[in-house]
Amino acid sequence: MRPTRLDLDRDKGLTIEWEDGTTSFYPVAHLRRLSPSAEQRELRTEIERNPLTVLPAADAAEGPLRAESAELVGNYAVRIIFSDGHHTGLYSWDYLRTIDPAVREQDGSGSG
């Protein structure tokens, strides 16, 4: 499934209209928390193993987390550059469908 339209509100999140007519909205914090980068996957695995894992400190001096920009990667993904400097995750269309907050809420898997 491919998107037909992407709209990035840097303060709020990413809205995607899909080929099947559905629309998904991904808040900035949701996208950052579920980044598919190797670093974030390792952190999520560690948290599953040990719920008392110490999270990396966020730089609050920079203000609230924002999506500074987004760029298409080929015809299969989008890279989002966050205000905290994170930019290594490639969000494939398939991955974005699996982390859609509305779908995750419906199936009871929560937000991450």
Phi and psi restraints in degrees (range 20) as a CNS / XPLOR table:
assign (resid 1 and name C) (resid 2 and name N)
       (resid 2 and name CA) (resid 2 and name C) 1.0 -115.1 20.0 2
assign (resid 2 and name N) (resid 2 and name CA)
       (resid 2 and name C) (resid 3 and name N) 1.0 153.4 20.0 2
assign (resid 2 and name C) (resid 3 and name N)
       (resid 3 and name CA) (resid 3 and name C) 1.0 -77.9 20.0 2
assign (resid 3 and name N) (resid 3 and name CA)
       (resid 3 and name C) (resid 4 and name N) 1.0 151.2 20.0 2
assign (resid 3 and name C) (resid 4 and name N)
       (resid 4 and name CA) (resid 4 and name C) 1.0 -104.1 20.0 2
assign (resid 4 and name N) (resid 4 and name CA)
       (resid 4 and name C) (resid 5 and name N) 1.0 -17.6 20.0 2
assign (resid 4 and name C) (resid 5 and name N)
       (resid 5 and name CA) (resid 5 and name C) 1.0 -156.7 20.0 2
assign (resid 5 and name N) (resid 5 and name CA)
       (resid 5 and name C) (resid 6 and name N) 1.0 137.0 20.0 2
assign (resid 5 and name C) (resid 6 and name N)
       (resid 6 and name CA) (resid 6 and name C) 1.0 -122.5 20.0 2
assign (resid 6 and name N) (resid 6 and name CA)
       (resid 6 and name C) (resid 7 and name N) 1.0 138.4 20.0 2
assign (resid 6 and name C) (resid 7 and name N)
       (resid 7 and name CA) (resid 7 and name C) 1.0 -137.6 20.0 2
assign (resid 7 and name N) (resid 7 and name CA)
       (resid 7 and name C) (resid 8 and name N) 1.0 115.6 20.0 2
assign (resid 7 and name C) (resid 8 and name N)
       (resid 8 and name CA) (resid 8 and name C) 1.0 -101.8 20.0 2
assign (resid 8 and name N) (resid 8 and name CA)
       (resid 8 and name C) (resid 9 and name N) 1.0 116.2 20.0 2
assign (resid 8 and name C) (resid 9 and name N)
       (resid 9 and name CA) (resid 9 and name C) 1.0 -97.7 20.0 2
assign (resid 9 and name N) (resid 9 and name CA)
       (resid 9 and name C) (resid 10 and name N) 1.0 110.2 20.0 2
assign (resid 9 and name C) (resid 10 and name N)
       (resid 10 and name CA) (resid 10 and name C) 1.0 -58.0 20.0 2
assign (resid 10 and name N) (resid 10 and name CA)
       (resid 10 and name C) (resid 11 and name N) 1.0 -29.2 20.0 2
assign (resid 10 and name C) (resid 11 and name N)
       (resid 11 and name CA) (resid 11 and name C) 1.0 -90.5 20.0 2
assign (resid 11 and name N) (resid 11 and name CA)
       (resid 11 and name C) (resid 12 and name N) 1.0 -27.6 20.0 2
assign (resid 11 and name C) (resid 12 and name N)
       (resid 12 and name CA) (resid 12 and name C) 1.0 -104.4 20.0 2
assign (resid 12 and name N) (resid 12 and name CA)
       (resid 12 and name C) (resid 13 and name N) 1.0 -53.5 20.0 2
assign (resid 12 and name C) (resid 13 and name N)
       (resid 13 and name CA) (resid 13 and name C) 1.0 160.5 20.0 2
assign (resid 13 and name N) (resid 13 and name CA)
       (resid 13 and name C) (resid 14 and name N) 1.0 -168.7 20.0 2
assign (resid 13 and name C) (resid 14 and name N)
       (resid 14 and name CA) (resid 14 and name C) 1.0 -108.7 20.0 2
assign (resid 14 and name N) (resid 14 and name CA)
       (resid 14 and name C) (resid 15 and name N) 1.0 127.2 20.0 2
assign (resid 14 and name C) (resid 15 and name N)
       (resid 15 and name CA) (resid 15 and name C) 1.0 -107.4 20.0 2
assign (resid 15 and name N) (resid 15 and name CA)
       (resid 15 and name C) (resid 16 and name N) 1.0 131.4 20.0 2
assign (resid 15 and name C) (resid 16 and name N)
       (resid 16 and name CA) (resid 16 and name C) 1.0 -125.2 20.0 2
assign (resid 16 and name N) (resid 16 and name CA)
       (resid 16 and name C) (resid 17 and name N) 1.0 129.0 20.0 2
assign (resid 16 and name C) (resid 17 and name N)
       (resid 17 and name CA) (resid 17 and name C) 1.0 -99.4 20.0 2
assign (resid 17 and name N) (resid 17 and name CA)
       (resid 17 and name C) (resid 18 and name N) 1.0 127.8 20.0 2
assign (resid 17 and name C) (resid 18 and name N)
       (resid 18 and name CA) (resid 18 and name C) 1.0 -100.2 20.0 2
assign (resid 18 and name N) (resid 18 and name CA)
       (resid 18 and name C) (resid 19 and name N) 1.0 162.0 20.0 2
assign (resid 18 and name C) (resid 19 and name N)
       (resid 19 and name CA) (resid 19 and name C) 1.0 -55.2 20.0 2
assign (resid 19 and name N) (resid 19 and name CA)
       (resid 19 and name C) (resid 20 and name N) 1.0 -32.5 20.0 2
assign (resid 19 and name C) (resid 20 and name N)
       (resid 20 and name CA) (resid 20 and name C) 1.0 -81.9 20.0 2
assign (resid 20 and name N) (resid 20 and name CA)
       (resid 20 and name C) (resid 21 and name N) 1.0 3.7 20.0 2
assign (resid 20 and name C) (resid 21 and name N)
       (resid 21 and name CA) (resid 21 and name C) 1.0 93.1 20.0 2
assign (resid 21 and name N) (resid 21 and name CA)
       (resid 21 and name C) (resid 22 and name N) 1.0 -7.7 20.0 2
assign (resid 21 and name C) (resid 22 and name N)
       (resid 22 and name CA) (resid 22 and name C) 1.0 -80.2 20.0 2
assign (resid 22 and name N) (resid 22 and name CA)
       (resid 22 and name C) (resid 23 and name N) 1.0 157.5 20.0 2
assign (resid 22 and name C) (resid 23 and name N)
       (resid 23 and name CA) (resid 23 and name C) 1.0 -124.1 20.0 2
assign (resid 23 and name N) (resid 23 and name CA)
       (resid 23 and name C) (resid 24 and name N) 1.0 135.1 20.0 2
assign (resid 23 and name C) (resid 24 and name N)
       (resid 24 and name CA) (resid 24 and name C) 1.0 -119.5 20.0 2
assign (resid 24 and name N) (resid 24 and name CA)
       (resid 24 and name C) (resid 25 and name N) 1.0 142.1 20.0 2
assign (resid 24 and name C) (resid 25 and name N)
       (resid 25 and name CA) (resid 25 and name C) 1.0 -122.0 20.0 2
assign (resid 25 and name N) (resid 25 and name CA)
       (resid 25 and name C) (resid 26 and name N) 1.0 128.3 20.0 2
assign (resid 25 and name C) (resid 26 and name N)
       (resid 26 and name CA) (resid 26 and name C) 1.0 -118.1 20.0 2
assign (resid 26 and name N) (resid 26 and name CA)
       (resid 26 and name C) (resid 27 and name N) 1.0 106.9 20.0 2
assign (resid 26 and name C) (resid 27 and name N)
       (resid 27 and name CA) (resid 27 and name C) 1.0 -59.7 20.0 2
assign (resid 27 and name N) (resid 27 and name CA)
       (resid 27 and name C) (resid 28 and name N) 1.0 150.0 20.0 2
assign (resid 27 and name C) (resid 28 and name N)
       (resid 28 and name CA) (resid 28 and name C) 1.0 -54.1 20.0 2
assign (resid 28 and name N) (resid 28 and name CA)
       (resid 28 and name C) (resid 29 and name N) 1.0 -48.3 20.0 2
assign (resid 28 and name C) (resid 29 and name N)
       (resid 29 and name CA) (resid 29 and name C) 1.0 -62.3 20.0 2
assign (resid 29 and name N) (resid 29 and name CA)
       (resid 29 and name C) (resid 30 and name N) 1.0 -36.1 20.0 2
assign (resid 29 and name C) (resid 30 and name N)
       (resid 30 and name CA) (resid 30 and name C) 1.0 -63.5 20.0 2
assign (resid 30 and name N) (resid 30 and name CA)
       (resid 30 and name C) (resid 31 and name N) 1.0 -47.0 20.0 2
assign (resid 30 and name C) (resid 31 and name N)
       (resid 31 and name CA) (resid 31 and name C) 1.0 -62.1 20.0 2
assign (resid 31 and name N) (resid 31 and name CA)
       (resid 31 and name C) (resid 32 and name N) 1.0 -42.3 20.0 2
assign (resid 31 and name C) (resid 32 and name N)
       (resid 32 and name CA) (resid 32 and name C) 1.0 -66.1 20.0 2
assign (resid 32 and name N) (resid 32 and name CA)
       (resid 32 and name C) (resid 33 and name N) 1.0 -44.5 20.0 2
assign (resid 32 and name C) (resid 33 and name N)
       (resid 33 and name CA) (resid 33 and name C) 1.0 -64.0 20.0 2
assign (resid 33 and name N) (resid 33 and name CA)
       (resid 33 and name C) (resid 34 and name N) 1.0 -35.5 20.0 2
assign (resid 33 and name C) (resid 34 and name N)
       (resid 34 and name CA) (resid 34 and name C) 1.0 -102.9 20.0 2
assign (resid 34 and name N) (resid 34 and name CA)
       (resid 34 and name C) (resid 35 and name N) 1.0 26.1 20.0 2
assign (resid 34 and name C) (resid 35 and name N)
       (resid 35 and name CA) (resid 35 and name C) 1.0 -54.0 20.0 2
assign (resid 35 and name N) (resid 35 and name CA)
       (resid 35 and name C) (resid 36 and name N) 1.0 135.7 20.0 2
assign (resid 35 and name C) (resid 36 and name N)
       (resid 36 and name CA) (resid 36 and name C) 1.0 -81.2 20.0 2
assign (resid 36 and name N) (resid 36 and name CA)
       (resid 36 and name C) (resid 37 and name N) 1.0 9.1 20.0 2
assign (resid 36 and name C) (resid 37 and name N)
       (resid 37 and name CA) (resid 37 and name C) 1.0 -64.0 20.0 2
assign (resid 37 and name N) (resid 37 and name CA)
       (resid 37 and name C) (resid 38 and name N) 1.0 154.2 20.0 2
assign (resid 37 and name C) (resid 38 and name N)
       (resid 38 and name CA) (resid 38 and name C) 1.0 -58.0 20.0 2
assign (resid 38 and name N) (resid 38 and name CA)
       (resid 38 and name C) (resid 39 and name N) 1.0 -42.1 20.0 2
assign (resid 38 and name C) (resid 39 and name N)
       (resid 39 and name CA) (resid 39 and name C) 1.0 -58.6 20.0 2
assign (resid 39 and name N) (resid 39 and name CA)
       (resid 39 and name C) (resid 40 and name N) 1.0 -46.8 20.0 2
assign (resid 39 and name C) (resid 40 and name N)
       (resid 40 and name CA) (resid 40 and name C) 1.0 -71.8 20.0 2
assign (resid 40 and name N) (resid 40 and name CA)
       (resid 40 and name C) (resid 41 and name N) 1.0 -36.5 20.0 2
assign (resid 40 and name C) (resid 41 and name N)
       (resid 41 and name CA) (resid 41 and name C) 1.0 -60.8 20.0 2
assign (resid 41 and name N) (resid 41 and name CA)
       (resid 41 and name C) (resid 42 and name N) 1.0 -43.3 20.0 2
assign (resid 41 and name C) (resid 42 and name N)
       (resid 42 and name CA) (resid 42 and name C) 1.0 -62.9 20.0 2
assign (resid 42 and name N) (resid 42 and name CA)
       (resid 42 and name C) (resid 43 and name N) 1.0 -42.0 20.0 2
assign (resid 42 and name C) (resid 43 and name N)
       (resid 43 and name CA) (resid 43 and name C) 1.0 -63.6 20.0 2
assign (resid 43 and name N) (resid 43 and name CA)
       (resid 43 and name C) (resid 44 and name N) 1.0 -44.2 20.0 2
assign (resid 43 and name C) (resid 44 and name N)
       (resid 44 and name CA) (resid 44 and name C) 1.0 -63.0 20.0 2
assign (resid 44 and name N) (resid 44 and name CA)
       (resid 44 and name C) (resid 45 and name N) 1.0 -38.8 20.0 2
assign (resid 44 and name C) (resid 45 and name N)
       (resid 45 and name CA) (resid 45 and name C) 1.0 -63.5 20.0 2
assign (resid 45 and name N) (resid 45 and name CA)
       (resid 45 and name C) (resid 46 and name N) 1.0 -43.7 20.0 2
assign (resid 45 and name C) (resid 46 and name N)
       (resid 46 and name CA) (resid 46 and name C) 1.0 -63.5 20.0 2
assign (resid 46 and name N) (resid 46 and name CA)
       (resid 46 and name C) (resid 47 and name N) 1.0 -40.2 20.0 2
assign (resid 46 and name C) (resid 47 and name N)
       (resid 47 and name CA) (resid 47 and name C) 1.0 -65.1 20.0 2
assign (resid 47 and name N) (resid 47 and name CA)
       (resid 47 and name C) (resid 48 and name N) 1.0 -37.8 20.0 2
assign (resid 47 and name C) (resid 48 and name N)
       (resid 48 and name CA) (resid 48 and name C) 1.0 -63.9 20.0 2
assign (resid 48 and name N) (resid 48 and name CA)
       (resid 48 and name C) (resid 49 and name N) 1.0 -39.9 20.0 2
assign (resid 48 and name C) (resid 49 and name N)
       (resid 49 and name CA) (resid 49 and name C) 1.0 -71.3 20.0 2
assign (resid 49 and name N) (resid 49 and name CA)
       (resid 49 and name C) (resid 50 and name N) 1.0 -40.3 20.0 2
assign (resid 49 and name C) (resid 50 and name N)
       (resid 50 and name CA) (resid 50 and name C) 1.0 -137.6 20.0 2
assign (resid 50 and name N) (resid 50 and name CA)
       (resid 50 and name C) (resid 51 and name N) 1.0 98.2 20.0 2
assign (resid 50 and name C) (resid 51 and name N)
       (resid 51 and name CA) (resid 51 and name C) 1.0 -61.1 20.0 2
assign (resid 51 and name N) (resid 51 and name CA)
       (resid 51 and name C) (resid 52 and name N) 1.0 -13.9 20.0 2
assign (resid 51 and name C) (resid 52 and name N)
       (resid 52 and name CA) (resid 52 and name C) 1.0 -93.4 20.0 2
assign (resid 52 and name N) (resid 52 and name CA)
       (resid 52 and name C) (resid 53 and name N) 1.0 13.4 20.0 2
assign (resid 52 and name C) (resid 53 and name N)
       (resid 53 and name CA) (resid 53 and name C) 1.0 -57.0 20.0 2
assign (resid 53 and name N) (resid 53 and name CA)
       (resid 53 and name C) (resid 54 and name N) 1.0 135.2 20.0 2
assign (resid 53 and name C) (resid 54 and name N)
       (resid 54 and name CA) (resid 54 and name C) 1.0 -80.5 20.0 2
assign (resid 54 and name N) (resid 54 and name CA)
       (resid 54 and name C) (resid 55 and name N) 1.0 124.8 20.0 2
assign (resid 54 and name C) (resid 55 and name N)
       (resid 55 and name CA) (resid 55 and name C) 1.0 -80.3 20.0 2
assign (resid 55 and name N) (resid 55 and name CA)
       (resid 55 and name C) (resid 56 and name N) 1.0 149.5 20.0 2
assign (resid 55 and name C) (resid 56 and name N)
       (resid 56 and name CA) (resid 56 and name C) 1.0 -60.8 20.0 2
assign (resid 56 and name N) (resid 56 and name CA)
       (resid 56 and name C) (resid 57 and name N) 1.0 143.9 20.0 2
assign (resid 56 and name C) (resid 57 and name N)
       (resid 57 and name CA) (resid 57 and name C) 1.0 -69.8 20.0 2
assign (resid 57 and name N) (resid 57 and name CA)
       (resid 57 and name C) (resid 58 and name N) 1.0 138.5 20.0 2
assign (resid 57 and name C) (resid 58 and name N)
       (resid 58 and name CA) (resid 58 and name C) 1.0 -96.0 20.0 2
assign (resid 58 and name N) (resid 58 and name CA)
       (resid 58 and name C) (resid 59 and name N) 1.0 147.5 20.0 2
assign (resid 58 and name C) (resid 59 and name N)
       (resid 59 and name CA) (resid 59 and name C) 1.0 -87.7 20.0 2
assign (resid 59 and name N) (resid 59 and name CA)
       (resid 59 and name C) (resid 60 and name N) 1.0 91.9 20.0 2
assign (resid 59 and name C) (resid 60 and name N)
       (resid 60 and name CA) (resid 60 and name C) 1.0 -69.5 20.0 2
assign (resid 60 and name N) (resid 60 and name CA)
       (resid 60 and name C) (resid 61 and name N) 1.0 -18.9 20.0 2
assign (resid 60 and name C) (resid 61 and name N)
       (resid 61 and name CA) (resid 61 and name C) 1.0 -63.7 20.0 2
assign (resid 61 and name N) (resid 61 and name CA)
       (resid 61 and name C) (resid 62 and name N) 1.0 -22.2 20.0 2
assign (resid 61 and name C) (resid 62 and name N)
       (resid 62 and name CA) (resid 62 and name C) 1.0 -81.5 20.0 2
assign (resid 62 and name N) (resid 62 and name CA)
       (resid 62 and name C) (resid 63 and name N) 1.0 -3.9 20.0 2
assign (resid 62 and name C) (resid 63 and name N)
       (resid 63 and name CA) (resid 63 and name C) 1.0 91.6 20.0 2
assign (resid 63 and name N) (resid 63 and name CA)
       (resid 63 and name C) (resid 64 and name N) 1.0 -171.0 20.0 2
assign (resid 63 and name C) (resid 64 and name N)
       (resid 64 and name CA) (resid 64 and name C) 1.0 -65.0 20.0 2
assign (resid 64 and name N) (resid 64 and name CA)
       (resid 64 and name C) (resid 65 and name N) 1.0 151.1 20.0 2
assign (resid 64 and name C) (resid 65 and name N)
       (resid 65 and name CA) (resid 65 and name C) 1.0 -62.9 20.0 2
assign (resid 65 and name N) (resid 65 and name CA)
       (resid 65 and name C) (resid 66 and name N) 1.0 134.7 20.0 2
assign (resid 65 and name C) (resid 66 and name N)
       (resid 66 and name CA) (resid 66 and name C) 1.0 -132.9 20.0 2
assign (resid 66 and name N) (resid 66 and name CA)
       (resid 66 and name C) (resid 67 and name N) 1.0 158.7 20.0 2
assign (resid 66 and name C) (resid 67 and name N)
       (resid 67 and name CA) (resid 67 and name C) 1.0 -96.9 20.0 2
assign (resid 67 and name N) (resid 67 and name CA)
       (resid 67 and name C) (resid 68 and name N) 1.0 106.9 20.0 2
assign (resid 67 and name C) (resid 68 and name N)
       (resid 68 and name CA) (resid 68 and name C) 1.0 -69.8 20.0 2
assign (resid 68 and name N) (resid 68 and name CA)
       (resid 68 and name C) (resid 69 and name N) 1.0 -38.6 20.0 2
assign (resid 68 and name C) (resid 69 and name N)
       (resid 69 and name CA) (resid 69 and name C) 1.0 -165.1 20.0 2
assign (resid 69 and name N) (resid 69 and name CA)
       (resid 69 and name C) (resid 70 and name N) 1.0 171.2 20.0 2
assign (resid 69 and name C) (resid 70 and name N)
       (resid 70 and name CA) (resid 70 and name C) 1.0 -142.1 20.0 2
assign (resid 70 and name N) (resid 70 and name CA)
       (resid 70 and name C) (resid 71 and name N) 1.0 144.6 20.0 2
assign (resid 70 and name C) (resid 71 and name N)
       (resid 71 and name CA) (resid 71 and name C) 1.0 -136.7 20.0 2
assign (resid 71 and name N) (resid 71 and name CA)
       (resid 71 and name C) (resid 72 and name N) 1.0 139.5 20.0 2
assign (resid 71 and name C) (resid 72 and name N)
       (resid 72 and name CA) (resid 72 and name C) 1.0 -71.0 20.0 2
assign (resid 72 and name N) (resid 72 and name CA)
       (resid 72 and name C) (resid 73 and name N) 1.0 142.4 20.0 2
assign (resid 72 and name C) (resid 73 and name N)
       (resid 73 and name CA) (resid 73 and name C) 1.0 -118.8 20.0 2
assign (resid 73 and name N) (resid 73 and name CA)
       (resid 73 and name C) (resid 74 and name N) 1.0 106.0 20.0 2
assign (resid 73 and name C) (resid 74 and name N)
       (resid 74 and name CA) (resid 74 and name C) 1.0 57.5 20.0 2
assign (resid 74 and name N) (resid 74 and name CA)
       (resid 74 and name C) (resid 75 and name N) 1.0 -143.4 20.0 2
assign (resid 74 and name C) (resid 75 and name N)
       (resid 75 and name CA) (resid 75 and name C) 1.0 -115.6 20.0 2
assign (resid 75 and name N) (resid 75 and name CA)
       (resid 75 and name C) (resid 76 and name N) 1.0 24.8 20.0 2
assign (resid 75 and name C) (resid 76 and name N)
       (resid 76 and name CA) (resid 76 and name C) 1.0 -127.7 20.0 2
assign (resid 76 and name N) (resid 76 and name CA)
       (resid 76 and name C) (resid 77 and name N) 1.0 -6.9 20.0 2
assign (resid 76 and name C) (resid 77 and name N)
       (resid 77 and name CA) (resid 77 and name C) 1.0 -160.0 20.0 2
assign (resid 77 and name N) (resid 77 and name CA)
       (resid 77 and name C) (resid 78 and name N) 1.0 171.2 20.0 2
assign (resid 77 and name C) (resid 78 and name N)
       (resid 78 and name CA) (resid 78 and name C) 1.0 -133.3 20.0 2
assign (resid 78 and name N) (resid 78 and name CA)
       (resid 78 and name C) (resid 79 and name N) 1.0 140.8 20.0 2
assign (resid 78 and name C) (resid 79 and name N)
       (resid 79 and name CA) (resid 79 and name C) 1.0 -106.9 20.0 2
assign (resid 79 and name N) (resid 79 and name CA)
       (resid 79 and name C) (resid 80 and name N) 1.0 132.2 20.0 2
assign (resid 79 and name C) (resid 80 and name N)
       (resid 80 and name CA) (resid 80 and name C) 1.0 -112.0 20.0 2
assign (resid 80 and name N) (resid 80 and name CA)
       (resid 80 and name C) (resid 81 and name N) 1.0 132.4 20.0 2
assign (resid 80 and name C) (resid 81 and name N)
       (resid 81 and name CA) (resid 81 and name C) 1.0 -102.9 20.0 2
assign (resid 81 and name N) (resid 81 and name CA)
       (resid 81 and name C) (resid 82 and name N) 1.0 119.3 20.0 2
assign (resid 81 and name C) (resid 82 and name N)
       (resid 82 and name CA) (resid 82 and name C) 1.0 -97.0 20.0 2
assign (resid 82 and name N) (resid 82 and name CA)
       (resid 82 and name C) (resid 83 and name N) 1.0 157.4 20.0 2
assign (resid 82 and name C) (resid 83 and name N)
       (resid 83 and name CA) (resid 83 and name C) 1.0 -66.0 20.0 2
assign (resid 83 and name N) (resid 83 and name CA)
       (resid 83 and name C) (resid 84 and name N) 1.0 -17.4 20.0 2
assign (resid 83 and name C) (resid 84 and name N)
       (resid 84 and name CA) (resid 84 and name C) 1.0 -86.1 20.0 2
assign (resid 84 and name N) (resid 84 and name CA)
       (resid 84 and name C) (resid 85 and name N) 1.0 6.0 20.0 2
assign (resid 84 and name C) (resid 85 and name N)
       (resid 85 and name CA) (resid 85 and name C) 1.0 94.3 20.0 2
assign (resid 85 and name N) (resid 85 and name CA)
       (resid 85 and name C) (resid 86 and name N) 1.0 -11.2 20.0 2
assign (resid 85 and name C) (resid 86 and name N)
       (resid 86 and name CA) (resid 86 and name C) 1.0 -68.7 20.0 2
assign (resid 86 and name N) (resid 86 and name CA)
       (resid 86 and name C) (resid 87 and name N) 1.0 132.1 20.0 2
assign (resid 86 and name C) (resid 87 and name N)
       (resid 87 and name CA) (resid 87 and name C) 1.0 -154.0 20.0 2
assign (resid 87 and name N) (resid 87 and name CA)
       (resid 87 and name C) (resid 88 and name N) 1.0 12.2 20.0 2
assign (resid 87 and name C) (resid 88 and name N)
       (resid 88 and name CA) (resid 88 and name C) 1.0 -94.0 20.0 2
assign (resid 88 and name N) (resid 88 and name CA)
       (resid 88 and name C) (resid 89 and name N) 1.0 -6.0 20.0 2
assign (resid 88 and name C) (resid 89 and name N)
       (resid 89 and name CA) (resid 89 and name C) 1.0 -85.7 20.0 2
assign (resid 89 and name N) (resid 89 and name CA)
       (resid 89 and name C) (resid 90 and name N) 1.0 131.0 20.0 2
assign (resid 89 and name C) (resid 90 and name N)
       (resid 90 and name CA) (resid 90 and name C) 1.0 -103.1 20.0 2
assign (resid 90 and name N) (resid 90 and name CA)
       (resid 90 and name C) (resid 91 and name N) 1.0 113.8 20.0 2
assign (resid 90 and name C) (resid 91 and name N)
       (resid 91 and name CA) (resid 91 and name C) 1.0 -90.1 20.0 2
assign (resid 91 and name N) (resid 91 and name CA)
       (resid 91 and name C) (resid 92 and name N) 1.0 98.8 20.0 2
assign (resid 91 and name C) (resid 92 and name N)
       (resid 92 and name CA) (resid 92 and name C) 1.0 -70.9 20.0 2
assign (resid 92 and name N) (resid 92 and name CA)
       (resid 92 and name C) (resid 93 and name N) 1.0 158.7 20.0 2
assign (resid 92 and name C) (resid 93 and name N)
       (resid 93 and name CA) (resid 93 and name C) 1.0 -60.0 20.0 2
assign (resid 93 and name N) (resid 93 and name CA)
       (resid 93 and name C) (resid 94 and name N) 1.0 -41.3 20.0 2
assign (resid 93 and name C) (resid 94 and name N)
       (resid 94 and name CA) (resid 94 and name C) 1.0 -61.5 20.0 2
assign (resid 94 and name N) (resid 94 and name CA)
       (resid 94 and name C) (resid 95 and name N) 1.0 -43.5 20.0 2
assign (resid 94 and name C) (resid 95 and name N)
       (resid 95 and name CA) (resid 95 and name C) 1.0 -64.3 20.0 2
assign (resid 95 and name N) (resid 95 and name CA)
       (resid 95 and name C) (resid 96 and name N) 1.0 -42.6 20.0 2
assign (resid 95 and name C) (resid 96 and name N)
       (resid 96 and name CA) (resid 96 and name C) 1.0 -60.6 20.0 2
assign (resid 96 and name N) (resid 96 and name CA)
       (resid 96 and name C) (resid 97 and name N) 1.0 -37.7 20.0 2
assign (resid 96 and name C) (resid 97 and name N)
       (resid 97 and name CA) (resid 97 and name C) 1.0 -63.1 20.0 2
assign (resid 97 and name N) (resid 97 and name CA)
       (resid 97 and name C) (resid 98 and name N) 1.0 -37.9 20.0 2
assign (resid 97 and name C) (resid 98 and name N)
       (resid 98 and name CA) (resid 98 and name C) 1.0 -73.2 20.0 2
assign (resid 98 and name N) (resid 98 and name CA)
       (resid 98 and name C) (resid 99 and name N) 1.0 -24.1 20.0 2
assign (resid 98 and name C) (resid 99 and name N)
       (resid 99 and name CA) (resid 99 and name C) 1.0 -103.4 20.0 2
assign (resid 99 and name N) (resid 99 and name CA)
       (resid 99 and name C) (resid 100 and name N) 1.0 12.0 20.0 2
assign (resid 99 and name C) (resid 100 and name N)
       (resid 100 and name CA) (resid 100 and name C) 1.0 -56.6 20.0 2
assign (resid 100 and name N) (resid 100 and name CA)
       (resid 100 and name C) (resid 101 and name N) 1.0 118.6 20.0 2
assign (resid 100 and name C) (resid 101 and name N)
       (resid 101 and name CA) (resid 101 and name C) 1.0 -55.7 20.0 2
assign (resid 101 and name N) (resid 101 and name CA)
       (resid 101 and name C) (resid 102 and name N) 1.0 -37.5 20.0 2
assign (resid 101 and name C) (resid 102 and name N)
       (resid 102 and name CA) (resid 102 and name C) 1.0 -66.1 20.0 2
assign (resid 102 and name N) (resid 102 and name CA)
       (resid 102 and name C) (resid 103 and name N) 1.0 -40.2 20.0 2
assign (resid 102 and name C) (resid 103 and name N)
       (resid 103 and name CA) (resid 103 and name C) 1.0 -69.7 20.0 2
assign (resid 103 and name N) (resid 103 and name CA)
       (resid 103 and name C) (resid 104 and name N) 1.0 -43.4 20.0 2
assign (resid 103 and name C) (resid 104 and name N)
       (resid 104 and name CA) (resid 104 and name C) 1.0 -62.4 20.0 2
assign (resid 104 and name N) (resid 104 and name CA)
       (resid 104 and name C) (resid 105 and name N) 1.0 -35.6 20.0 2
assign (resid 104 and name C) (resid 105 and name N)
       (resid 105 and name CA) (resid 105 and name C) 1.0 -67.7 20.0 2
assign (resid 105 and name N) (resid 105 and name CA)
       (resid 105 and name C) (resid 106 and name N) 1.0 -42.8 20.0 2
assign (resid 105 and name C) (resid 106 and name N)
       (resid 106 and name CA) (resid 106 and name C) 1.0 -63.6 20.0 2
assign (resid 106 and name N) (resid 106 and name CA)
       (resid 106 and name C) (resid 107 and name N) 1.0 -38.6 20.0 2
assign (resid 106 and name C) (resid 107 and name N)
       (resid 107 and name CA) (resid 107 and name C) 1.0 -90.0 20.0 2
assign (resid 107 and name N) (resid 107 and name CA)
       (resid 107 and name C) (resid 108 and name N) 1.0 2.4 20.0 2
assign (resid 107 and name C) (resid 108 and name N)
       (resid 108 and name CA) (resid 108 and name C) 1.0 80.9 20.0 2
assign (resid 108 and name N) (resid 108 and name CA)
       (resid 108 and name C) (resid 109 and name N) 1.0 11.4 20.0 2
assign (resid 108 and name C) (resid 109 and name N)
       (resid 109 and name CA) (resid 109 and name C) 1.0 -88.9 20.0 2
assign (resid 109 and name N) (resid 109 and name CA)
       (resid 109 and name C) (resid 110 and name N) 1.0 1.0 20.0 2
assign (resid 109 and name C) (resid 110 and name N)
       (resid 110 and name CA) (resid 110 and name C) 1.0 70.4 20.0 2
assign (resid 110 and name N) (resid 110 and name CA)
       (resid 110 and name C) (resid 111 and name N) 1.0 -160.4 20.0 2
assign (resid 110 and name C) (resid 111 and name N)
       (resid 111 and name CA) (resid 111 and name C) 1.0 -105.5 20.0 2
assign (resid 111 and name N) (resid 111 and name CA)
       (resid 111 and name C) (resid 112 and name N) 1.0 15.6 20.0 2
